[in-house]
């Protein structure tokens, strides 16, 4: 099994399997965090997907000051908060 650092380096160089391994290391925990933020499972799944897309795009900026897991959690929380801000408060069908 490759180390987190070697997986990150490989993923930065385009190794999709390495990025998949990184995702597998933390995907369940990320989903748990997002499920706690959103009552609606579909919203949590949307943010989950956006989180890993952002992480993939942000790999060149990863600086090893923290673990990949800590970094991805921060991305998940920030992505979730941004999702909430963009969506705003939707009026209920029952509201008139």
Secondary structure, DSSP 8 states (H G I E B T S, - for coil): ---HHHHHHHHHTT-HHHHHHHHHHHHHHHHHHHHHH-SSHHHHHHHHHHHHHHHHHHGGG--SSS-HHHHHHHHHHHHHHHHHHHH-----TT--
